[in-house]
Every structure is written in C-alpha cells, then in structure tokens.
Amino acid sequence: MDTTITIGDAGLIIIGIAIIILLFYCINLVRNIIPAVKTLNRILEESEKILESASQGIESANRVIEEVTDSVTMVSDVLKGNQSIVQALTSLVNALASLKKLFLK
C-alpha cells in the first residue's frame, strides 16, 4: 500500500505536532507559575500585615506628637503667664526699693 502525503497534509501534521509541543510547554509553564503565584500571595499578605502595623505605629506616634505639642504649648503659656508675674514682682520689688530709698533720704 502506498499512501501519498501531499504538501497540505504534511503542513497539517507539522502544525499538529507544533500544537502538541506548545500544549506541553503551556502545561509546564502553568505548573511552574502556580508555586510562584502562591509565594507572591503569601508575600502580599505579610506586607499587608506589616503596613497595617506600621500604620498603627504612625497613628500612635502622631497622637504622642500632638500630646507633646499640647503640653509644650501649655507649658509655654504658663511660662509666659509666669513671666508676666515675675515681671510684675520685679517691678514691685523695684518700686519697694525706690520707696525705701525715698524714706531713707
């Protein structure tokens, strides 16, 4: 029996073989990509946790900074008020000293 293979049949056989080889490469590619995707997913979950804890740390640091700013402002206001009191006392002492000098003359 003689079978004749035409150029069109040979082309179809080559295309079929190429499709089968491409299918094996695709299966191998998917097999290698699945562990990489799982690892990437774990990394993203861990980075989410890290970002969440960093966000909480930043929020607490902002609260501390606000409290320190409020405290420094209050201390500054008190010192300004005390400075006025100190200046008033100084003026009073100076006035009393002048009065004493006046009586001694």
Beta strands, then each sheet from edge to edge (+ up, - down):
end
